[in-house]
Amino acid sequence: MKFVKAILKIIYRRFICGKLYYFERRFAKEQKNDMRYLDKEIEKYALEIVLPSFEEKIISNRIAFLATELYDFGGHTEVIKNIIESLPKEYESKLFLAKKYRTLRCAPVKMMEILQYCKMDGVNFGYENDKRALLKMFGKITEFAPKAIFVFMHNNDVFCTALLAMLKRWTKIKIFYSDICSHQFGIGMSFADLILEGMPSVVFITQKYRGFKNTFMNWICYLPREKLPVIAENEVWEMRKKILPPDALCTMSGAAAYKFFENDVSPYLKMIERLLSRNENLYHILITEFTPRHRNIFDSIFKNSAVKNRIKLLNFTPNFKLLFKCADVFIDSFPVSSAFTMIDLMSLKVPFAVKINRDNIAFSFHEYLAPDYPYMFDNVQDMEAGIEDLLFSRERRERIAEMNFEHFLNFFEGKKYASRLTDLINCEDLSKVYDKEINEKQYSDFKKMELLPFPYGLN
């Protein structure tokens, strides 16, 4: 049976799949910092497709969004939702999905929220029908005729890469590429009029290592202030009663599992074990979903530990903000930080500690914080001391929470972000807003820059 399946798989790949499958396999094998050469090969293929006649028009108050697929959990889904909610009312928006049915199946909660503010369309891309799917999506987008399209594609999405090549060549739609997985290799940036980056260090990576100068440092979009969730204190206490003993102190972390591990070890979890060992009234809530490999490493640290009953594993949940509010101190993941989580915490007024990754700038998202933030650290020992400093001072926790909230309002609040985007949409010459080339000396205290392959942490 396995032999038959293997033969069928070979037949499917060789005789049924289109050329885009070949490009995806190339990307998987060849991932490197500068992928412009593969963009060019995909572009050549896409521009050989004969287009039917279409009306080339632009409707100035229409904005499109393009994504591979969305999930009920995940930073890029939240960013798209937040931008759509924050746009001025005079703009009409539409979301286009390369994998529409998968999104409706995987993101029922988020799609219900998004569809309150914009329309949705797309295709159900499969490799056996790549040309037909490209023509169909191209037709849907040009019929909508947006002035701009904001791209939130997966880093390995050959379909959206080919589509962008077609839009770039045959339309006047402005293409804004959101670098949603800046710590991983990716394709598709070659066709952007402007690449939107979240931090100065990511601008530096894209300029120096990916080979693009058309970057714009724009942070990340969160909800407008008036739509921030209001979580009552009694809700928090009810949730704490479900997950914690009375009067316990609580640290918390939450992220994709790979962000807590370095190869087959986890300095992060060992730090949590030490914190729990020193503080008998402390519990740690870890929100993630381990693979079997990750679970084995976790068990090797906690299975025979005296503190194993004071670390609790929870799965991801759409109601994560209520869980976050239960934390006395949130501890950001390392070696790979969690960018959007930090902004969640700022908006919720939950104090947190962060480790700067001096070993690899691509994994460190400390620049989302105020430069003088007192609870970001260069090493684990100082981080442990800082966590305990916050844990045992309600006054410091409240002061830090307010400091972070003000920083959030200044840089990430939805309406301010949307205003910056509409200015870009209406800019006649985007070259005037390109970031200046960042001086490499600014990051001389970081040891290296090493991106991760995509996808990462799934096995």
Secondary structure, 3 states (H helix, E strand, C coil): CHHHHHHHHHHHHHHHCCHHHHHHHHHHHHCCCCCHHHHHHHHHHHCCCCCCCCCCCCEEEEEEEEECCCCCCCHHHHHHHHHHHHCCCCCEEEEEECEHHHHHHHCHHHHHHHCCCCEEEECECCHHHHHHHHHHHHHHHHHHCEEEEEEECCCCCHHHHHHHHHHHHHCCCEEEEECCCCCECCCCHHHCCEEEECCHHHHHHHHHHHCCCCEEECCCCCCCHHHCCCCCHHHHHHHHHHHCCCCCEEEEEECCHHHHCECCECHHHHHHHHHHHHCCCEEEEEECCCCHHHHHHHHHHHCCCCCHHHEEEECCCCCHHHHHHCCCEEECCCCCCCHHHHHHHHHHCCCEEEECCCCEHHHCCHHHCCCCCCCEECCHHHHHHHHHHHHCCHHHHHHHHHHHHHHHHHHCCHHHHHHHHHHHHCCCCHHHHCCCCCCHHHHCCCCECCCECCCCCCC
